[in-house]
Amino acid sequence: MKTKKINHIAIAVSNIEEAAKFYQRVLGVTLSGSEIVPAQKSKVGFLKCGETNLELIQPTEPNSPLAKFLETRGEGIHHICFEVDDVEAAVKNCLDEGLTMVDRKPGPGSQHSKIAFIHPKSAGNVLVEFCEYPKG
């Protein structure tokens, strides 16, 4: 497995458009669009900040894990995502290391990516995501 870069830092919010106003006004970054990710029961808004993205994530269903996160913890940093060459290899590597995975098999993410999460209890209480984008 090769980690390419930090792809994004995800911030859980109740309303992407409202939350984006702060980032646009204070940091000068622009909301470049949003996308519904049915597999994650979320809507994702994209803010480019240099080589890294900020992702504002909003639940689309009241029973989603993200909605429960907001209910118990409120708005704030949700996870950090590392872009990798091969997400399947990243998952296998984590399982070989004895880590607990939220996703034992990668699933669909935003922008045609494949994603998988390491459970926070295996990553110093941080929810870590791997993402892989289509080649070419």
Secondary structure, 3 states (H helix, E strand, C coil): CCEEEEEEEEEECCCHHHHHHHHHHHHCCCEEEEEEEHHHCEEEEEEEECCEEEEEEEECCCCCHHHHHHHHHCCEEEEEEEEECCHHHHHHHHHHCCCCECCCCCEECHHHCEEEEECHHHCCCCCEEEEECCCC
